[in-house]
Amino acid sequence: MKLLLIVGLSLLTNNVVYGDIGQHVLQDKNMPLTKSVAIIGGGASGTSTAFWLSNVFPSDGKIQVVSTIFEQSDYIGGRSTTVPIKDDDSLGTIELGASIFVEANKNLMTAAKKFNLELTQLTGVESARPGLGIWDGKELVFEESGSYWDTIKAVWRYGFTPMKFQRKQKEVVEKFLELYDTDYGFENIAKIVDTLGFNSLFNQSASDYLKKLGVNKRFSNEILQTATRGNYCQDLNTLHGLAV
Ligand SMILES: Cc1cc2nc3c(=O)[nH]c(=O)nc-3n(C[C@H](O)[C@H](O)[C@H](O)COP(=O)(O)OP(=O)(O)OC[C@H]3O[C@@H](n4cnc5c(N)ncnc54)[C@H](O)[C@@H]3O)c2cc1C
């Protein structure tokens, strides 16, 4: 009788084994299995996790997933936002994080396309090219004119460092892209860095790293540091190697 009951129950139920605790969920086979997922943080990572979970497990599917995003602030988007400088609207706004989207940032680019968000040109870029200039505080040390002379001027001033740096940058970005293909998560950034084999970049300043790479000081100071100051408000000697 006991055996019959068990057989009968197992015919009626979804028999899902929860690996870690060796338990079975017993419920009507025709009822969808509902799982709850808690997502901490409503930035690009959290919101795209919720979105893709809802795609993998549609609401009319056999397994239904109810995602709840827990967010400590009162808006969605995390660092992809701007805030008033010194909390004073009259001073303008400053970005907290993502504002320039590159193809390598697949979550943000995919979301922008999927939701038909309009990607605008970086303000001023069109008008800034040709005519990019590097100002060292006293004078314009490099200036583009829009002609083929620009390349010659760049090689004259920075040697072949820009090409060398671009090759290295491509290598690092390609390694980063491997993260999108992993089928497991990471508990913290240190584990990501470890998996990618970037520990050596993480453990030294950007300026030391660039020196070891053979990137000349002038290119580091005038081009790279200009970018890190603009993006992170930091000089190369206060950033770790991975940041460049
Ligand atoms: C200065 C700066 C400039 C950047 N510029 C660019 C750029 O131009 N282009 C680009 O593609 N990327 C840029 N990035 C990177 C980009 O902002 C990040 O890759 C992206 O925001 C990461 O998304 P995320 O969801 O992982 O984290 P976040 O956007 O930081 O979101 C995390 C969310 O989790 C919430 N949270 C944290 N802890 C808890 C908790 N315990 N409980 C509840 N909620 C919690 C936070 O409030 C936040 O909303 C920049 C980053 C910085 C710092």
PDBQT file of the ligand as one rigid body, heavy atoms in Angstrom, charges set to zero:
ROOT
HETATM    1  C1  LIG A 301      33.549  56.480 -13.611  1.00  0.00    +0.000 C 
HETATM    2  C2  LIG A 301      33.107  55.306 -14.463  1.00  0.00    +0.000 A 
HETATM    3  C3  LIG A 301      32.919  55.507 -15.832  1.00  0.00    +0.000 A 
HETATM    4  C4  LIG A 301      32.484  54.452 -16.616  1.00  0.00    +0.000 A 
HETATM    5  N1  LIG A 301      32.263  54.699 -17.940  1.00  0.00    +0.000 NA
HETATM    6  C5  LIG A 301      31.766  53.718 -18.706  1.00  0.00    +0.000 A 
HETATM    7  C6  LIG A 301      31.442  53.978 -20.054  1.00  0.00    +0.000 A 
HETATM    8  O1  LIG A 301      31.556  55.090 -20.536  1.00  0.00    +0.000 OA
HETATM    9  N2  LIG A 301      30.977  52.951 -20.790  1.00  0.00    +0.000 N 
HETATM   10  C7  LIG A 301      30.767  51.697 -20.276  1.00  0.00    +0.000 A 
HETATM   11  O2  LIG A 301      30.300  50.820 -21.009  1.00  0.00    +0.000 OA
HETATM   12  N3  LIG A 301      31.039  51.433 -18.991  1.00  0.00    +0.000 NA
HETATM   13  C8  LIG A 301      31.537  52.403 -18.198  1.00  0.00    +0.000 A 
HETATM   14  N4  LIG A 301      31.793  52.139 -16.884  1.00  0.00    +0.000 N 
HETATM   15  C9  LIG A 301      31.514  50.796 -16.378  1.00  0.00    +0.000 C 
HETATM   16  C10 LIG A 301      30.003  50.599 -16.177  1.00  0.00    +0.000 C 
HETATM   17  O3  LIG A 301      29.471  51.696 -15.447  1.00  0.00    +0.000 OA
HETATM   18  C11 LIG A 301      29.809  49.295 -15.417  1.00  0.00    +0.000 C 
HETATM   19  O4  LIG A 301      30.355  48.230 -16.196  1.00  0.00    +0.000 OA
HETATM   20  C12 LIG A 301      28.337  48.982 -15.180  1.00  0.00    +0.000 C 
HETATM   21  O5  LIG A 301      27.681  50.042 -14.518  1.00  0.00    +0.000 OA
HETATM   22  C13 LIG A 301      28.298  47.723 -14.326  1.00  0.00    +0.000 C 
HETATM   23  O6  LIG A 301      26.962  47.391 -14.080  1.00  0.00    +0.000 OA
HETATM   24  P1  LIG A 301      26.617  46.569 -12.786  1.00  0.00    +0.000 P 
HETATM   25  O7  LIG A 301      25.155  46.294 -12.836  1.00  0.00    +0.000 OA
HETATM   26  O8  LIG A 301      27.533  45.409 -12.684  1.00  0.00    +0.000 OA
HETATM   27  O9  LIG A 301      27.010  47.518 -11.572  1.00  0.00    +0.000 OA
HETATM   28  P2  LIG A 301      26.374  48.926 -11.173  1.00  0.00    +0.000 P 
HETATM   29  O10 LIG A 301      25.969  49.744 -12.345  1.00  0.00    +0.000 OA
HETATM   30  O11 LIG A 301      27.329  49.515 -10.184  1.00  0.00    +0.000 OA
HETATM   31  O12 LIG A 301      25.031  48.499 -10.421  1.00  0.00    +0.000 OA
HETATM   32  C14 LIG A 301      25.064  47.862  -9.177  1.00  0.00    +0.000 C 
HETATM   33  C15 LIG A 301      23.759  48.187  -8.482  1.00  0.00    +0.000 C 
HETATM   34  O13 LIG A 301      23.681  47.399  -7.292  1.00  0.00    +0.000 OA
HETATM   35  C16 LIG A 301      23.193  48.194  -6.243  1.00  0.00    +0.000 C 
HETATM   36  N5  LIG A 301      23.669  47.555  -5.011  1.00  0.00    +0.000 N 
HETATM   37  C17 LIG A 301      24.943  47.340  -4.634  1.00  0.00    +0.000 A 
HETATM   38  N6  LIG A 301      24.962  46.685  -3.461  1.00  0.00    +0.000 NA
HETATM   39  C18 LIG A 301      23.677  46.474  -3.109  1.00  0.00    +0.000 A 
HETATM   40  C19 LIG A 301      23.071  45.847  -1.985  1.00  0.00    +0.000 A 
HETATM   41  N7  LIG A 301      23.782  45.290  -1.020  1.00  0.00    +0.000 N 
HETATM   42  N8  LIG A 301      21.722  45.827  -1.933  1.00  0.00    +0.000 NA
HETATM   43  C20 LIG A 301      20.973  46.384  -2.930  1.00  0.00    +0.000 A 
HETATM   44  N9  LIG A 301      21.503  46.988  -4.020  1.00  0.00    +0.000 NA
HETATM   45  C21 LIG A 301      22.844  47.032  -4.086  1.00  0.00    +0.000 A 
HETATM   46  C22 LIG A 301      23.771  49.582  -6.501  1.00  0.00    +0.000 C 
HETATM   47  O14 LIG A 301      22.991  50.579  -5.868  1.00  0.00    +0.000 OA
HETATM   48  C23 LIG A 301      23.666  49.650  -8.026  1.00  0.00    +0.000 C 
HETATM   49  O15 LIG A 301      22.444  50.187  -8.462  1.00  0.00    +0.000 OA
HETATM   50  C24 LIG A 301      32.252  53.168 -16.058  1.00  0.00    +0.000 A 
HETATM   51  C25 LIG A 301      32.452  52.964 -14.689  1.00  0.00    +0.000 A 
HETATM   52  C26 LIG A 301      32.864  54.016 -13.893  1.00  0.00    +0.000 A 
HETATM   53  C27 LIG A 301      33.053  53.775 -12.426  1.00  0.00    +0.000 C 
ENDROOT
TORSDOF 0
